[in-house]
Amino acid sequence: MRFNHRELVQYAASKAGSADKEGCLWMKEGAKKKEKKNVGDYVQRWCLLAGNLFFYCKDEEANWENVIGLVVLERCQVETDPDAGIKYGFRLFFDDDPDSFWFMANTGRESDEWIRTFSCASYEYLRASLGELRGQLMQITGKDPLIEGHPFGDFPVKNMLAITGIAPGLGGEALFELTLACSSLVGSSRDTVPSTLIVTSCMTPPQMYWIRYAQTEVVESNCDPRFFTTVVFYKGAASMATTLKFEVFDVCDKVDSKMVPMGQAQCKLMELVRTTSQSLRLEIVFNSSTCGFLHIKLCTSEARQDDLFAVAPAEMEPQSEAYTSSRKSLGNFLCRPPLDNIVMRKFEFPTKLGAMLDVTEVMGEIRTSFSIPILLLERYIAEETQRAMEFESLTDLKDDWDIARQDILKEHCDLTRLYRDSQRKLMEAMDNGMSFKKSTSKAEMELDFVPVNLHVQEMRVALQDPVFKDRAALAYMVVTAGCPTAYGKKYRQGGLARMQPTSAVSSAGIYRPSTDSKASRAQGVLGHIDAAHRSIRHHTTEFLQAAAMAQSGGPGEMQLAIRSVADTVHQLNSHCNVTLVNDALKNLHEAMANPPDIYMDVNAHCQKIKEHVLSLEALVDNIVYKNAFGNLQGSVDNVLEAFDATVMSLKKALYFVLLRESRQYLQDKVPLGPNSYTHRRDIVFSQAMTSVIYCFMEKVLHCLDSLLFVKQISTIGFLIYWESLLSTQGDEIGMLEDFIVAIHDVNTLQFKLVLAEDTNDNNPRITGTRYKFLVEVPLQETLFRILPTALQNGKLISITVVMFTQGINEQQSYADILGNNSLQDLINSKSFQQLRSYCMHYTEHFGISNAKQTEKARKVGELLEHLRVQVSIRKAKNTDILTLSQELSRVMDAGRITSCKSAKDRTAMSVTLEQAHILLREYNMEPECFQKVLDDMRSRGTRIRNTEKNIGIPQYAFNTIQVLALPKNYRPPEGTYKKAVPT
């Protein structure tokens, strides 16, 4: 390298006192640079760093004209040298150059500062920084800050997170977590027990300075502390070359933030991953003395294991079975819906028995959560189209009825167009990769049919004590979603329960669904008539085929076939005698301008059908006993012609029932098309049905290997407990009124487990009509073959969905003062009756099958009695109802769904509280840790991540007053909420 000595000396002298870094360092010079490192080989030099030029001379008083050396800091790296046996040592080395410069500072702080300054001095670093800052500005403003033709315009725009090791924050994907613990710590003062804090720093080549990455909480007065706060590394924040430094401090005064260093430990991530247990025990060293031990354990999910190992160098290929087994997930699921954007958090909590609990929270979006609303819209469109065709068939009506028919027909056509548009928009959103509806989007009309903030949350628990190894990795699942309601339609007229006509409300004041109305019963009869129509066609075809066989060789199955035809005619005749049908025929006759005679006496037409059937039976007798064949085809045609005419008349009469109901809505000024009661109910049902389907898939398919559970759902159906945290004040009353209609409607669902067509067939299918839907859940052959024969043969699985609700926010405080709790009390009372009925059926079938089931039945009885007492008393914010129903649902192997307005804040408090109760109740967790466990899960768990996914910041949408209004166990920890955040 050519240079001008005089200019360099002048430059160094001009920078004295204003350089980037200036100070004393110990260096190894000359030939000693290649020799074994020894403290005696170092000499003290005064150093100056200006830009990328590093000068050094004999001492501070020396003239810079006597510069001893100059190092150009390009294509070089700097790293600590912990193996040198030299305190505060580091080395500078260059690419493709075996020589290194060895340095030693007087203190650790000076060492870190020099390393950081060296790492930032190169032109390469400045160029990369420019690219990173340029990228940030482009992301914020949407345009390049450098004008066209700028000399640096060709520099690449880079994300520096991947090369500096800085964590991208909660916005990235969690790759792995480190749990930390210490043992045998010696305090800063020998006669005190330390209050310990650990600060984690990392350093990833090519950058060679430490970056403070994370810190734990303070564990007070404990020589063997275990830290609840783990160190989470996100995708792009670390590589196998990353070095981790753990600095241990004794916090002497929390108020003044006074801390005394106790020591530090270092390791490379590669070393941690290469161990079969993925854990290390390191010495904590201070001034060459050991002051304790640091225990590190690496945890990751199966979904992230491949990402972690993908960055490992070739020499890290697993060489043993034990190594391979360390990559297994914490829990293997038999089958489950596909999840996306999985977030995992790892905790360790102590038990009364001294063992530690490994607790893992896993939260994910359901990748196909838009599929169910799209399928439902397809069914709605088909039903609305069919309804329009039915009303079009009602011709020759009197003028007033014909005008009403046309108005109603227009409403149904408008609703069909609206549903087609909604379906198209949802398909576009799904094609664009959208699988999650944020809480901030809950009022967007194009996403109305999709549940808000739908996630699956699991807590997996394993005991570190080998005595309890059979209980390892048990999973506790809950689906979280915003309450099913039509947010975009507001609540000026209340919710669905209040919008129903007066006839839909019982004398007790509780919602009575429209499935009891004339229109609903008419649809039921229409279904039976259609089935009879298909049946007569099938049986007459069989009869003619049997007759053909009889002509060639005997009577065959003719008598059986004609008996089936007669039975079908009898079924049709029974429908003609239904009061609803007779009234419908009379009403249609009065509404028609020129009614045919059939509407006056449909029974006479049914009698004609019977006569045709009798003539057929006589012909059959002649064939059987006299071998005399008559005109069978003509007689069959007579039967079908009379049957068709009667069926058409009956169906038109029932269509008129539907028309009369629709006309009544119009007279009551209730819309039928867009913004109608039906439209709102369809939206609410879509949201509820989507949540229920994935709750079924998560719970049932996960438990298919349990014979008792499969028998339970096959015999008495599947139980789902849906928890509501809505208040009974303001708009949330309307939401609750939507909610209870949704609960009624989803109770009409039935499920069927079917054999998958191929390996990619894992999405549910929907058949049927409104409020009579059948959901088919495909299973791969290996799973399908383990089902009981009845389920393999298509036995349907019913569901029982019960909802308990208890408001907990400040709005509920107002409702309690005003005494506005009647709806909440009524819902809980009715739900308790449903739950008790289900539990009684369970006890009847399984309660005394063995000692274990007898004990379970006893526990269920006790919980039911406690729940009955809590439901019957009137107490403000009685969260015992929620706690007891949660425990009872777990005992009964029920599915779990939790909702508040947007499944974000109150839901987070409830889910974490339930998890803490499970640890306390089933794993003997140390009771003194209960509040700390709650705070840790709420501040560092998956639910705080959920808030950021929804509103962009990891904070709960509570202010101080709202927090104080919450029950004590539902309050978030300090620092996780602030006064104003979007909800």
C-alpha positions, 0 to 999 in steps of 0.5 A: 500500500502506497502512502505519504508519511508526512500527510498521515502524521499531520492527519493524526496530529489534527485528530488528537483530542477529537478522534472517534476513539483515543486512549491507552491499550496494551499491544503485542508488537513485531515478531511476538505477534506470532508467538504464544500469547503471554502477558509479558509480551504486551507493551503499552501504547497510546492509540488513536482511531480516526475513521478507518485509520488506527494510529499508535505511538509510544505514550500519550506525551509523545509527538505524533510525528513519532507514530510507531504504526498505522492499521487500516481497518478494512476487511477485518474482524475483531473478537474477544479471546477468552481462551488466551488466559488474558483478562480483557483481551481481544484480537484484530485479524484480516481476511486471508491474512494469518497475522493478528493484532493482539490487544488488552485493555485495562477494564472490561468496559474499555475492552467493549468500547474498543471492540465496538469502535473497531467494528463500526470503523470500516467503510464496509460497515458504513455502506451497510448502515447506509443501506439499512437506513435507506431501507427504513426510510423507504419503508416509512415514506414509500420512496427512495431518499436518495435522488436519481443519479446520487453517487450512493444510489447503486448501494444495496438496500439491506436489512441490518438485523440479519447481520448485526444480531439485533433482535427484530422485536416481537414483529419477527418469528420466534426461532428459539428460546433460552431458559436460564437458572443459576446455582451456588451463587456467591453474592457481591458481599460474602455475608449477603444472599444475592438478588440476581439479574442476568443481562444477555448480550450477543455478537454475530460475525462480521460485526465484532462488538457486543449488543445488549439483547435481553435481561431477566427479572430480578430474583431476590435473595436466592443463591439458586435462582430460576428465572421466569423470563426467557431469552427469545431469539427471532428469525434473523437475530442469530446464527450458529456463529453467534456468541452469547455473553451472560453477565450476572449482577447482584441488585443491591438497590432496586430504587437507585438501580444500583447493581454490582457485577458478580461475573459472566459466562460465554458460549457459542450458540453452536456449542449449545445446539450440538449437545444432545440435551440442548443444555449447558452448565457454565462457570460464572467467572469474576477476576479469574474466580468462580462465583457460581454456575449458569444453567442454559436450556434451549427450547424450540418448536418442531415447526422452528427446528428445521429453521434452526438446524438449517443454518448449522454448518456441515460438520454439525450433522447429527451423528447419533440417535440421541442427537436426532431425538433432541429435535423432536417436538414437545408434543406430537399431535395425531391430527390437527388443522393447519396453523400459520404464524406460530408463536411459542413461549417457554417458561419454567415454574417450581412445584411443591415437590421440588420438581420444575414444570416445563410450560410451553405456550403455543399460539397460531392462526388457523390457515384456512379460517376463511374457507368455512365462511366461503363454503357457507356463502356458497350454501347461502347463495344456493338457498337464496337462489332456490327460494327465488325460484320457489317464489317465481313459481307462485304465479296467478296470484291476486294483485296485492299478493303478486306485488308483495311477491315481486318485492320479496323476490327483489330482496332475495335477489339483492341478498344473493348478489351481496353474498356473491360479492362477499364470497368473491372478496373473501376468495381474493383475500385468501388468495392474497395470503390473508388468514387472520382478521385483525380486531382493528378490521372487525367493522370492515363489511367485506370481512363480516363473515370471518371471525375476529382474531381467531387463534388456537392457543395451547399450553403444553406441560411437562415435568422435569422429574423422571418420576412423572415422565408419563405425564410429559407434554400434556396439551391444554387447548383453547380456541380464542375468537372475537364474539360472533356478532355483526360489528359493521351493522351496529346495535341501534336496534339491539342484537338478533335476540331483540330484533326477533318478532314478538312471537319469537320471545317466550313468556320467560323473556328468553330468546326463542329461535325462529326454528319454531316458526311456521316458516321453519316448520314449512321448510321441514315439511318441504324437506320430507315431501322432496324426500318422498318424491325422490323415493317414489321415483326410486321405488317405481323404477325398482318395481319395473325392473322386478317386473322385467325379471318376473317376465323372464323367470318369476315374480322376483322382488315385485311384491317387495317393490310395490309395498315400498311404493305403497308406503311412500304414498302413505307418507305423502298422505300423512303430510296432507293431513298436517294442519299446517299443510291444510291451512296453507292450501286454503290460504293459497286458494284464497290468494289466487285469482283462478285457483285449481280444484286441487287446492280445495281438496288435496285429499281427493288427489291423494285418494286417486294415487291410492287407487292407482297403487291398488290397481298396480297391486292387482296387476302384481297379484295377477302376475304372481298367481295367474302369470298374466301380465297387464299394462304395468308401465301405464299404471306406473305412469298414472301413479307418478302423474298423480303423485307429481301433481299432488307434490307440486300443489303441496310445495306451492302451498308451503312456498306460500307459507314462506311468502306470507312470513316474508310479507309480514316482515315487510309490513313490520318494516323489517328488511329481507335482503341486505341489512336484514335480520337474515343477513345479520344472522347469517353473518353471526352464524358464519363466525360462530360456526367457523370457531366451533368447527376448528374447536371440534377439529383441534380437540376431537382429532387430537384425542382420537387415540382415546377409546373412552373419548371416542365412545363419549362423542359417538354416544352422547355427542361432543361438548363445547364450553364457550366462555363469554366476557362481554358486559351487559352495558352499552353496545356489548348488550347487542353483541350478547344478543347476537351471541346467544342466537349464534349459540342456539344455531351452532347447536344444530350442527352435526359432524361426520368423520369421513375417509380423506380422498387423498393426502391433501384432503384435510379441509372440512366440507359443508352440506345441508341448509340453514340451521341444518348443516352437516360438517364432514371432517376428512381423516387419513386412512391410518386414522380413519381405520381406528374409529369404531365401526359405527363412526366409520359407517357414517354415524353422525356426531351431535354437539352441545354448545353451552355458554357461560358469560360474566362481564369483568370490565368497567362497563360491567361495574356500571351494569352492576350498579344499575342492576342491568344483569338479567340477560346475563343471569338468564343465559347462565341459568339456561346454560347450566341446565344444558350442561347438567343434562349432558353430564347426567347422560355421561354418568348414565353411560360411563359413570360406573364402568370402572373405579376411575370413571366412578371417581370422575362422576363423583367429581363432576357431581361436586363441580355441578353443585358448586356451579349451581350455587354460584349461578343461583346467587346474585353477586357482582362480577362473579368470576367463580362461575367462569372458574368452575365451568372451566374446570368442569369442561376440562374434566368432561373433555370438552372443547374450549372457546373463549371470547370477549369483544375482540379476543385480545385483552380480556380474553388474554387475562382469562386464558392465562388465568385458566392456565395458571389454575391448571398448573396449580390444580393438576401439577402442584405448582408452588402457590406462592408463584401464582401471581408471578406466573400470571404476570410472566405469562401476560407480559412475555407469553403469546397473548401479548404477542396477540395484541401486537398482531392486532394493533401494532404494539405489544400492549393491552388496551386498558387504562389505569381506571379500567385495570382497577375495575377488573377483578384482581386475578384479571389485571395485567402487570405494570408496563403491559398497558397504557392509557390510549391504544386502538381496540 
